[in-house]
């Protein structure tokens, strides 16, 4: 087991290196000069030159990448060109917000998508299956920004049940924090639930047609035990993989949802950084997002081994 995890971690190192090369290279192709944005209206040539020297922007790109990579190896993601704050500090401020939003969104996704998928598979070709597919199709088709605006109009403006926007840190006021996150989490979780429902239904249908399920029913086991203990336990493996990828996407930041509900997470941070040509922040956020994706894939691989006896025996 430990050797398996070690091999996966070794694969992650060149992956992160390749991602960093792509991000660093591609953002250099963006139009505009970050120094001009920093200097403001009074663009003194001497100030511009000093800024370029300070941030090593006059050096060749390969040297700039080398300096940045050397800092990353020491735990230094650089300094924001816009605010002059350490990128690691900005990431540490925004990461808890994004994690909270991602966790609450996945709770909604699991609570809606998995039961619907199981029910649609068990009731295949019935009105329940038809309605579940319609709901899933709506979840995939309805834009998040439209659903978010409609929820604000109904829940906040008309009914006054939840705050329309803003964010409250969880450890300062847990209940208020959950209230501010409920609507954006539902908006994101609704779309993810549709994806989970389709994968759960497809996986359950393939398992329900297996011989051992027929044998379990022939033994007289209750249908609930057949569905939950025998079928879903074996059908959950593809759902685990999809869930890990979806959670990784949430860690990258839900840009539109965060903008609508004024949530200061990764999405807003990276959008502001791109518009301000804040290269260090873009690089830092993308690198942290890549680490999050790799971590979630590693967790999914470990869960695969824990849930699948044949893989445990092979290892």
C-alpha positions as CSV (number, residue, x, y, z in Angstrom):
1,X,0.0,0.0,0.0
2,X,2.8,2.4,1.0
3,X,4.8,1.6,-2.2
4,X,1.6,2.2,-4.2
5,X,1.2,5.7,-2.7
6,X,4.9,6.4,-3.1
7,X,4.7,5.6,-6.8
8,X,1.7,7.9,-7.2
9,X,3.5,10.7,-5.5
10,X,6.6,10.2,-7.7
11,X,4.3,10.6,-10.8
12,X,2.9,13.9,-9.2
13,X,6.3,15.6,-9.2
14,X,6.9,15.7,-13.1
15,X,3.2,16.5,-13.5
16,X,3.5,19.6,-11.3
17,X,6.7,20.6,-13.1
18,X,5.0,20.4,-16.6
19,X,2.0,22.4,-15.3
20,X,4.3,25.1,-13.9
21,X,6.1,25.3,-17.3
22,X,2.9,25.7,-19.2
23,X,1.4,28.3,-16.9
24,X,4.6,30.3,-16.7
25,X,5.0,30.3,-20.5
26,X,1.4,30.9,-21.6
27,X,0.8,33.8,-19.3
28,X,3.9,35.6,-20.9
29,X,1.8,35.6,-24.1
30,X,-0.9,37.7,-22.5
31,X,-1.0,41.2,-23.9
32,X,-0.1,44.1,-21.6
33,X,2.7,45.0,-19.2
34,X,2.2,44.4,-15.5
35,X,4.7,47.2,-14.7
36,X,2.6,49.8,-16.5
37,X,-0.4,48.6,-14.5
38,X,1.6,49.0,-11.3
39,X,2.9,52.4,-12.1
40,X,-0.5,54.0,-12.6
41,X,-1.0,57.2,-14.6
42,X,2.4,58.8,-13.7
43,X,4.7,56.5,-15.6
44,X,8.1,57.8,-14.9
45,X,10.6,55.8,-17.1
46,X,13.0,55.5,-14.1
47,X,10.3,54.0,-11.9
48,X,9.3,51.6,-14.6
49,X,12.9,50.4,-15.0
50,X,13.3,50.0,-11.2
51,X,10.2,47.9,-11.1
52,X,11.4,45.7,-13.9
53,X,14.7,45.3,-12.2
54,X,13.0,44.5,-8.8
55,X,10.8,41.8,-10.2
56,X,13.5,40.5,-12.7
57,X,11.2,41.2,-15.7
58,X,14.2,42.3,-17.8
59,X,15.7,38.8,-17.5
60,X,15.1,36.1,-20.1
61,X,12.0,34.1,-19.5
62,X,13.9,30.9,-18.7
63,X,15.8,32.8,-15.9
64,X,12.6,34.2,-14.6
65,X,11.1,30.7,-14.4
66,X,14.2,29.4,-12.7
67,X,14.1,32.1,-10.0
68,X,10.4,31.4,-9.4
69,X,10.9,27.6,-9.3
70,X,13.8,28.0,-6.9
71,X,11.5,30.1,-4.6
72,X,8.7,27.5,-4.9
73,X,11.1,24.8,-3.8
74,X,11.8,26.9,-0.6
75,X,8.1,27.4,0.0
76,X,8.1,31.0,-1.5
77,X,5.5,31.6,-4.2
78,X,6.6,35.1,-4.8
79,X,5.1,38.5,-4.1
80,X,2.0,40.0,-5.7
81,X,2.9,42.7,-8.2
82,X,-0.3,44.5,-7.4
83,X,-0.6,44.5,-3.5
84,X,3.0,43.7,-2.7
85,X,1.8,40.9,-0.4
86,X,3.3,37.4,-0.4
87,X,1.3,35.1,-2.6
88,X,1.4,32.4,0.0
89,X,-0.4,34.8,2.4
90,X,-3.1,35.5,-0.2
91,X,-3.6,31.8,-0.9
92,X,-3.8,31.1,2.8
93,X,-6.6,33.7,3.1
94,X,-8.6,32.5,0.2
95,X,-8.1,28.7,0.5
96,X,-10.4,28.2,3.6
97,X,-13.2,30.0,1.8
98,X,-12.9,27.8,-1.3
99,X,-12.6,24.6,0.7
100,X,-15.7,25.5,2.7
101,X,-17.6,26.2,-0.5
102,X,-16.4,23.0,-2.1
103,X,-17.3,20.8,0.9
104,X,-20.8,22.2,1.2
105,X,-21.3,22.0,-2.5
106,X,-20.3,18.3,-2.5
107,X,-22.7,17.6,0.4
108,X,-25.5,19.0,-1.7
109,X,-24.3,17.0,-4.7
110,X,-24.1,13.7,-2.7
111,X,-27.5,14.3,-1.0
112,X,-29.3,14.9,-4.3
113,X,-27.3,13.0,-7.0
114,X,-26.6,9.6,-5.4
115,X,-30.1,8.8,-4.1
116,X,-31.6,9.9,-7.4
117,X,-29.1,7.7,-9.3
118,X,-29.9,4.7,-7.2
119,X,-33.6,5.2,-7.4
120,X,-33.5,5.7,-11.2
121,X,-31.5,2.5,-11.7
122,X,-33.8,0.4,-9.5
123,X,-36.9,1.9,-11.1
124,X,-35.5,1.7,-14.7
125,X,-37.9,2.7,-17.5
126,X,-40.5,3.9,-15.1
127,X,-41.9,7.4,-14.5
128,X,-39.4,7.8,-11.6
129,X,-36.5,7.0,-13.9
130,X,-37.9,9.5,-16.5
131,X,-38.3,12.3,-13.9
132,X,-34.9,11.7,-12.4
133,X,-33.3,12.0,-15.9
134,X,-35.3,15.2,-16.5
135,X,-34.1,16.7,-13.3
136,X,-30.5,15.7,-14.1
137,X,-30.8,17.3,-17.6
138,X,-32.1,20.5,-16.1
139,X,-29.3,20.5,-13.6
140,X,-26.7,20.3,-16.4
141,X,-28.5,22.7,-18.7
142,X,-29.4,25.6,-16.3
143,X,-26.5,28.1,-16.1
144,X,-25.2,28.6,-12.6
145,X,-25.3,32.4,-12.8
146,X,-29.0,32.4,-13.8
147,X,-29.9,30.0,-10.9
148,X,-27.9,32.1,-8.5
149,X,-29.6,35.3,-9.5
150,X,-33.1,33.6,-9.3
151,X,-32.3,32.3,-5.8
152,X,-31.2,35.7,-4.6
153,X,-34.4,37.2,-6.0
154,X,-36.6,34.6,-4.4
155,X,-34.9,33.5,-1.2
156,X,-33.2,36.8,-0.2
157,X,-35.2,39.6,-1.8
158,X,-38.8,38.1,-1.6
159,X,-38.6,35.8,1.4
160,X,-35.7,37.3,3.4
161,X,-34.6,33.8,4.5
162,X,-30.9,34.1,3.7
163,X,-28.3,36.9,3.0
164,X,-28.0,37.7,-0.6
165,X,-24.2,37.9,-0.7
166,X,-21.1,38.3,1.3
167,X,-19.0,35.9,3.4
168,X,-18.5,35.3,7.1
169,X,-15.5,33.3,8.2
170,X,-16.6,30.0,9.7
171,X,-14.6,30.2,12.9
172,X,-15.9,33.7,13.7
173,X,-19.6,32.9,13.4
174,X,-20.3,29.3,12.2
175,X,-24.1,29.7,11.8
176,X,-23.8,33.0,9.9
177,X,-21.1,31.5,7.7
178,X,-23.2,28.5,6.8
179,X,-26.1,30.8,6.0
180,X,-24.0,32.9,3.6
181,X,-22.8,29.7,1.9
182,X,-26.1,27.8,1.6
183,X,-27.2,29.4,-1.7
184,X,-23.9,29.4,-3.6
185,X,-23.3,25.8,-2.4
186,X,-26.7,24.7,-3.6
187,X,-26.1,26.4,-7.0
188,X,-22.8,24.5,-7.5
189,X,-24.1,21.3,-5.9
190,X,-27.1,21.2,-8.1
191,X,-25.0,21.0,-11.3
192,X,-22.6,18.4,-9.7
193,X,-25.6,16.4,-8.5
194,X,-26.7,16.0,-12.1
195,X,-23.4,14.5,-13.1
196,X,-23.2,12.2,-10.0
197,X,-26.8,11.0,-10.7
198,X,-26.0,10.0,-14.3
199,X,-22.8,8.2,-13.3
200,X,-24.5,6.5,-10.3
201,X,-27.4,5.3,-12.4
202,X,-25.1,4.0,-15.2
203,X,-22.9,2.1,-12.7
204,X,-25.8,0.7,-10.7
205,X,-27.5,-0.6,-13.9
206,X,-24.4,-2.5,-14.9
207,X,-24.1,-4.0,-11.3
208,X,-27.8,-4.9,-11.0
209,X,-27.5,-7.1,-14.1
210,X,-24.6,-9.1,-12.6
211,X,-25.0,-12.8,-11.7
212,X,-24.2,-12.3,-8.0
213,X,-27.1,-9.8,-7.7
214,X,-29.4,-12.5,-9.2
215,X,-28.1,-15.0,-6.7
216,X,-28.6,-12.6,-3.8
217,X,-32.2,-12.1,-4.8
218,X,-32.7,-15.9,-5.3
219,X,-31.5,-16.4,-1.7
220,X,-34.4,-14.3,-0.5
221,X,-32.5,-11.3,0.7
222,X,-34.5,-8.1,1.2
223,X,-34.4,-5.7,-1.8
224,X,-33.0,-3.0,0.4
225,X,-30.0,-5.2,1.3
226,X,-29.5,-6.2,-2.4
227,X,-29.5,-2.6,-3.6
228,X,-27.5,-0.9,-0.8
229,X,-25.2,-3.7,0.5
230,X,-24.5,-5.7,-2.7
231,X,-25.2,-3.3,-5.6
232,X,-24.2,0.1,-4.5
233,X,-21.1,-1.1,-2.7
234,X,-19.8,-2.4,-6.0
235,X,-21.1,0.5,-8.1
236,X,-19.5,3.2,-6.0
237,X,-16.0,2.9,-7.5
238,X,-16.7,5.0,-10.7
239,X,-18.6,7.5,-8.5
240,X,-15.6,7.9,-6.3
241,X,-13.4,8.9,-9.3
242,X,-16.0,11.4,-10.6
243,X,-16.4,12.9,-7.1
244,X,-12.7,13.4,-6.7
245,X,-12.5,15.2,-10.1
246,X,-15.5,17.3,-9.3
247,X,-14.1,18.3,-5.9
248,X,-10.8,19.3,-7.7
249,X,-12.8,21.5,-10.0
250,X,-14.4,23.2,-7.1
251,X,-11.0,23.8,-5.5
252,X,-10.0,25.6,-8.7
253,X,-12.7,28.2,-7.9
254,X,-16.2,28.7,-9.2
255,X,-15.6,32.1,-10.8
256,X,-19.2,33.1,-11.8
257,X,-20.8,31.8,-8.6
258,X,-18.2,33.6,-6.4
259,X,-18.7,36.8,-8.4
260,X,-22.5,36.7,-8.0
261,X,-22.5,36.0,-4.3
262,X,-19.4,38.1,-3.6
263,X,-17.4,35.3,-2.1
264,X,-13.7,36.0,-1.8
265,X,-12.4,32.6,-2.9
266,X,-9.9,31.3,-5.4
267,X,-12.1,32.2,-8.4
268,X,-12.3,35.9,-7.6
269,X,-8.6,35.9,-6.7
270,X,-7.4,34.5,-10.0
271,X,-9.8,36.6,-12.1
272,X,-8.5,39.8,-10.5
273,X,-4.9,38.6,-10.9
274,X,-5.4,37.9,-14.6
275,X,-7.0,41.3,-15.3
276,X,-4.2,43.0,-13.3
277,X,-1.4,41.0,-15.0
278,X,-0.4,39.8,-11.5
279,X,1.8,36.9,-12.7
280,X,3.0,35.7,-9.4
281,X,-0.6,35.3,-8.0
282,X,-1.7,33.5,-11.2
283,X,1.2,31.1,-10.9
284,X,0.7,30.5,-7.2
285,X,-3.0,29.9,-7.5
286,X,-2.7,27.5,-10.5
287,X,0.0,25.6,-8.8
288,X,-2.0,25.2,-5.6
289,X,-5.0,24.1,-7.7
290,X,-2.9,21.5,-9.5
291,X,-1.7,20.2,-6.1
292,X,-5.4,20.0,-5.0
293,X,-6.3,18.0,-8.1
294,X,-3.4,15.6,-7.6
295,X,-4.3,15.2,-3.9
296,X,-7.9,14.4,-4.8
297,X,-6.8,11.8,-7.4
298,X,-4.5,10.2,-4.9
299,X,-7.3,10.0,-2.3
300,X,-9.5,8.5,-5.0
301,X,-6.8,5.9,-5.8
302,X,-6.5,5.0,-2.1
303,X,-10.3,4.7,-1.7
304,X,-10.3,2.4,-4.8
305,X,-7.9,0.1,-3.0
306,X,-9.9,0.2,0.3
307,X,-13.2,-0.4,-1.4
308,X,-12.1,-3.0,-3.9
309,X,-10.9,-6.3,-2.3
310,X,-9.3,-7.5,-5.6
311,X,-7.1,-4.4,-5.8
312,X,-6.1,-4.9,-2.1
313,X,-5.2,-8.5,-2.9
314,X,-3.2,-7.5,-5.9
315,X,-1.2,-4.9,-3.8
